Amino acid sequence: MRATDRGDLWWKTAVVYCLDVETFMDWNDDGSGDFEGLANRLDHLAELGVTCIWLMPFQPSPDQDDGYDIVDFLGVDPRLGSLGDVVAFTRAARDRGIRVIMDLVMNHTSDRHPWFTSAKRGRNAPYRDFYVWRDEIPPNPPESVFPGEEEGVWEWHEGTEQYYLHSFYRHQPDLNIANPEVRDEIAKTVGFWLQLGFSGFRVDAVPFLIEPPEGEDVGDPHELMRDLRRYLQRRASEAILLGEVNLPYDEQIAYFGADGDPAELTLQFDFEAMQRLYLSLARQDATPLRDTLARRPQLEPEKQWANFVRNHDELTLDKLSDAEREEVFDAFAPEDWMRVYGRGIVRRLPPMLEGDPRRIRMVYSLLFALPGTPVLFYGEEIGMGENGEQEKRQAVRTPMQWTGGRNGGFSRAAPGRLAASPPADGYAPEHVSVEAQMHDPDSLLAAIRGFVTRYRSSPEIGWGAFELLDVGEPAVLAHRITEDHLRFVALHNFAPRPVRVTLELGEVPDDAVLSDLFAVDADPIDERGRVEVELDAYGYRWFRVLAPGDRRLT
């Protein structure tokens, strides 16, 4: 792999940072974040080492689902700015070497979207077929995505005496993906935002997007994603599709494009590994995560896993067994308000780990050391907590904490006018902020900057072949990533006790050493390819195998 070959597939070694414009930085003091505020905080992201910003929905919306209920796919919520502000922001980001992607949320619309407003007027209305209508509820309907909030997925519309489908909330009617006109609108939306400087899309709830309405025969539903990928590549060859596909590996792999088929998604979130990371943390045993990574499909170079610790939704545990889920609940969500939908947790990592800096840093070290592309949720770099007084998912969607002052420096508006409220406990802005950590070499912010730097200088993490290493200690996850002559090795200790393990690296060049990537230190590897490594309680180590004459810097 030559350095000149890596530019085309920029996302293989990217650092993705997810944020909500509404809660990131308020520049006009109206209580809501805006694009001007975001543009004025780009230097923080550049200094962190972010290379790709993922924007949550910023289009006009009644905001009944945190912006995921959209009324105009080609517009900008006026509270956040204008199209001109968006273009200025994407240009400013690109000047700092940062690409921008955005949420593509086209499995449904808001019920206030002009299409649905028209569709409700009558059975022969112009946009009636943009949505899914039935005279009767089909047998065996699927359960709602939000149990306890919605009784089902079909809602009666009195005016036209039919039911409409809503896989999510009743105020989010599903678009009819079997209608070619709907598919055309998806393509138009993609083309529009690409033209304004975006480098791709995070595709929301992909299985719901491509699944045709019951009773509709559209052939292979994956053809929609293939068409979208082909269209994307024609318009902007560097652009990506980052997919939310929360399915088991054997089903998820099809969304990349089966062998011999055209490509679909560029990257997909690894929900299986994320969930078993938390089971390993609860047990203080790396085995659940190790077993999951052992069966994780190896991908071709043009495809990639996206690794994450948590995202903007609940921390879902739906892939765990009931008993495993209860283990994680008992460890990290002991109170009822911390749990949601019977499957998830509405907390951020630091409070779940009781603020233990050793465990927190070990988790983020692992995020950047695992093969794939790391994705951060805003505020993770400073260890933000959640606000348990906000309802359900909103608990983790609090304003970014820039300073220890009023409103965390997010806004100078009166607290009652804020789009959301920061925590008021030990994770309040006076305790956790960018300003307090930006010049502190011992802060979490400094640690994550260090992980980003080492990750970016270790391209084999994104490109190489992954191999688990057996060190005979259940608490330790050890792995190697190899690409050409580059050999990366990482160890992570999930136990609250120091351990000493023997790495067996097999055949290595004569006189090779194991060079520590976070210290000026190197250990000799014996003639049998073995070396002993010590790990602190909840410790982590990154290494590179260096041969004599190797010109890599450590």
WOURFEN-V218825 format. One record per helix or strand of 3 or more residues. SS is the DSSP state (h for helix, s for strand). FROM is the first residue (numbers start at 1). TO is the last residue. If there is no record, write none. Layout:
ss:SS from:FROM to:TO
ss:SS from:FROM to:TO
//
This chain:
ss:h from:3 to:5
ss:h from:10 to:13
ss:s from:15 to:19
ss:h from:21 to:24
ss:h from:35 to:39
ss:h from:42 to:48
ss:s from:52 to:55
ss:h from:83 to:95
ss:s from:99 to:104
ss:h from:114 to:119
ss:h from:128 to:130
ss:s from:154 to:157
ss:s from:162 to:165
ss:h from:180 to:195
ss:s from:200 to:203
ss:h from:206 to:210
ss:h from:223 to:235
ss:s from:240 to:243
ss:h from:249 to:256
ss:s from:267 to:269
ss:h from:271 to:283
ss:h from:287 to:294
ss:s from:304 to:308
ss:h from:322 to:332
ss:h from:336 to:338
ss:h from:349 to:352
ss:h from:357 to:369
ss:s from:373 to:377
ss:h from:380 to:382
ss:h from:392 to:396
ss:h from:406 to:409
ss:h from:415 to:417
ss:h from:434 to:437
ss:h from:444 to:456
ss:h from:460 to:463
ss:s from:465 to:469
ss:s from:476 to:483
ss:s from:486 to:493
ss:s from:499 to:504
ss:s from:513 to:516
ss:s from:522 to:524
ss:s from:530 to:535
ss:s from:540 to:546
//
